[in-house]
Amino acid sequence: MKLKTKLLIGFLSVSAVIIVAGILGIAEIRMLYTVSKEVGLKNAPLADAVMEVKLTATTAHLWVEEIISGAEEKEVIAEVWKLLDDSLWYCEAILKGGKNAEGTFYAVNDNAIEAKIISVKDDIEEFITLAKLRFENHFGTKELEDQALDDKFDAVFDKFITNADEAEEMLHAKIAQDAQQMEKSVTTSTLILGIATLVSFILASIAIYYLSRDIIKQVGGEPIQIAEITEQVAKGNLDLQFESSGKTATGIYASVQIMVKNLQKLTDDRTKQDWIKTGKTQLNEKLRGEQNTMTLAKKTIDFLTTYLEAQVGLFYLVNRAEQLPYLHRIASYAYTPSENIPDKFFIGEGLIGQAALEQKMLYRTHTPEEYNYIIQSGLSKAVPSHVLLVPFLYENVVLGVIEIGSSRALTKIQQEFIEQVMPTIGIAVNTAQSRQQMLELLQQTQAQSEELQRQTEELQSQQTALQQSNEELQSQSEELQTQQEELRHANEELEERTGDLERQKEAILEKNIALEKSQQAIETKAKELELASQYKSEFLANMSHELRTPLNSLLILAQLLKDNTEGNLTDKQVEYARTIYTAGTDLLTLINDILDLSKVEAGKMEIHVEDMPLAVLVEAVEQKFRPVAQEKGLDFDITVADDLPPVLPTDAQRLQQIINNLLSNAFKFTDKGEIKLDINSNSPQPAFAKGRFLAFSVADTGIGIPLEKQRVIFKAFQQADGSTSRRYGGTGLGLSISRQLAQLLGGELQLESEAGKGSIFTLYLPLNGPNRTPVSSTNGVPPESRNQVVSKNGVSQQSRSQVVSTNGFSQQSRNQVVSTVSQQSRNQVVSTNGFSQESRNQVVSKNGVSQDNTKHEKITDDRDNLQPSDKSILVIEDDRKFSGILMQLARERDFKCLVAEDGKTGLFLAEEYQPHAIILDVRLPQLDGWSVMERLKDNPQTRHIPVHFMSA
């Protein structure tokens, strides 16, 4: 039978077996799909539906309780009904089937589960009825509480949970039962498929076996294997292995084996000889040139060890300088010194000495217990099991021994190579030793010649020095006589000068005494000047605070009159109140400028560096000065370069103050034309700048400043026109404060102006922020305490300018508490940090009775008529006038107000009445505001109450 026919029969037989097995597998898979569909598409979604019923009903029950308790708003009731409707829909879907966004639900086909779901549905409907009754009672006019209804409501919910849990357990039991049935089906199907696969495999294997045996017998081996062998031989690869099956090869395969074996033998012989020649050539390259013995030995042992693929190598050289010649180690490769291995061996001592004595190669195989050399690396260490010792000679005289250690046996070709290169090594070592001896003799000769020349030069120099000494001795003898005469005259002059020096010493002593007295007087004056400066700063601070105490009250009252909320004032009276408010605001600004100037001059001004967005600055300037420009009919333009960073590290408040001063001056002194604010980093850098600076340029087309007045205007209380009949008003403090603030921020304020043509003020600030941050202590309060209040339990409170809130109080309610007046008025009300107790006691009440005369009278607040449902505010303020104003403002916004005049009373009222918010003064008798704040936040009963500080 032909080979092609045999292959066709075998292929058809295997195909038939595979088709039969496939048909059986498809039938079993269809049966498994039917069972899994019953479990996955029907029962599993029903279990999810029961869980949804429990989740929605439980959420609705929680919201009902929170609405009744007041934790949730009344509007949430709609969400409760929606959740309960969802629960009823899922019950219907379990009973009758249904479909929603979650998926498709098939009706349950189990009577027990169906009955249990009907019970759950009835519980939900009863739950809805009771919830409606509870809402009617709670939101009715009398807000009745029915404990029996609440108990029944909870009992129905507990019953619902029990029935729902039982329904869920029954569904899970049914799912487990179906899964068990499916598992049995899978086992049966797997067994059938396994038997079919095994039968198919056996039949296919029999067909393939008989077919392949006949083919191999004709070819003599595997055709593919024969083709691979011939292909490798054609490519020159003769390193082939033939499988030995115990039978004699026949046909093509036997011929190929004989051919390959003959080629391998010829190639191996040629490769070995080439390897030996290559090694000799490379070794000659290493030994070429003028080298000392140590370098030659190192190169030799490194090359031999690596070329022989060994792991350790040693190079011993014979030393014949002593009576008994010995071999000492001068070079090694990958060798770790050990105390058990000596560095030198006498001739005939050990294997090394024996190899030198016999003048022939020794090859030994050692076990780890017999040998001390170690092949060591960072990860492991081992003992060489094969050692080769070869002496190298020159003219039949042993010059040294080379020792090679390897973890595997050295082949005969490697041993043959090492024997052939030994004469070359002997010649190279002898040449190096001879060269070294010649160099040593040459160095000795040169050293002796140099020593002889040095001694000759020393002898000549000594003779010359001796002649010079004789001549100098003679001249010194003559000079000695002359000096004796001069010494006698010098002694006489010295006695006269000594008397003059004594008189000068007495005069200098008198001058020193007078100088010390002057120094003491200067120090006394300096201390007096420092004390006077301190008194001046304290006086300015106290006076500014004393003035601002009645002024703030005046501004608040003027604001209330100006707003005319009750409508009982005439237009003229409202205009008078507006005039009082405007004048008072200007006076407060002047006081603040004087205080700022005193702080700057005293070095007490503090800056707080933060990342200020330039967009915020531009927006603030636009909002403040655009109406001014429109009112005066001026063009106002703000230009910001595109390449600027988004934020600038600086003190935002001080930068805003400088820009406001510059723009205010520009608008004040410009009647027509335009005013520009340009922000860029491309302006010419100032002379003082050492890095990149940002420039804020304010340019106007106003009256300009003469050259002789440009230095004067930066001094305090100075203007270009300082006469009493000048056209433009002002104190002259703005530019002085602006320049000193600019220096505090690490920058500079410069001016370019020409009379009649306008002015350009340019503020330069560093892009990386100021180099220093001045820190001062104000009113005895440390900076960290002024910026932040930290309670003992670790709760960090916000800044004094914000409301500190730790409860669920809404932002709208807090704004109602704090926003008692307009933004401008509120900023003035808050600036009360510097009020002294004495000034507050001098505030006169409306009926003309002083604070001192009424401080023991009870304050009429709302503590006696305070109801639990009222919104209340606690005001802790020792100034009765000011606390009365705050109480009036709170009442206008439907808040009940409690007033305490000291810290201890405030703490008692806070714990007793639990107000919704607290307004706290910093300076208080007995306990200051900071101590009150700390105790409020340490007390678990009061730490949730938001606190608003009143401070400058």
Secondary structure, DSSP 8 states (H G I E B T S, - for coil): --HHHHHHHHHHHHHHHHHHHHHHHHHHHHHHHHHHHIIIIIIHHHHHHHHHHHHHHHHHHHHHHHHHHTSS-GGGHHHHHHHHHHHHHHHHHHHH-EEETTEEE-----HHHHHHHHHHHHHHHHHHHHHHHHHHHHTSSS----HHHHHHHHHHHHHHHHHHHHHHHHHHHHHHHHHHHHHHHHHHHHHHHHHHHHHHHHHHHHHHHHHHHHHHHHHSS-HHHHHHHHHHHHTT---------SS---HHHHHHHHHHHHHHHHHHHHHHHHHHHHHHHHHHHHH-SS--HHHHHHHHHHHHHHHTT-SEEEEEEEE-SSSS-EEEEEEEES----TTS-SEEETTSHHHHHHHHHTS-EEEE--TTT----EE-SS-EE--SEEEEEEEEETTEEEEEEEEEESS---HHHHHHHHHHHHHHHHHHHHHHHHHHHHHHHHHHHHHHHHHHHHHHHHHHHHHHHHHHHHHHHHHHHHHHHHHHHHHHHHHHHHHHHHHHHHHHHHHHHHHHHHHHHHHHHHHHHHHHHHHHHHHHHHHHHHHHHHHHHHHHHHHHHHHHHHTTT--S-HHHHHHHHHHHHHHHHHHHHHHHHHHHHHHHTT------EEEEHHHHHHHHHHHHHHHHHHHT-EEEEEE-TTS-SEEEE-HHHHHHHHHHHHHHHHHT-SSSEEEEEEES-S---TT-SS-EEEEEEEE-SS---GGGTTGGGSTT--SS-STT-SS---S-HHHHHHHHHHHTT-EEEEEEETTTEEEEEEEEETT--S------BTTB-HHHHH--B-TTS-B---TTSEE--SS--HHHHHHHH-SS-HHHHHHHH--TT--HHHHHT-B-TTS-BHHHHTTS----SGGG--TTS-EEEEE-S-HHHHHHHHHHHHHTT-EEEEESSHHHHHHHHHHH--SEEEEESS-SSS-HHHHHHHHHHSTTTTTS-EEEE--
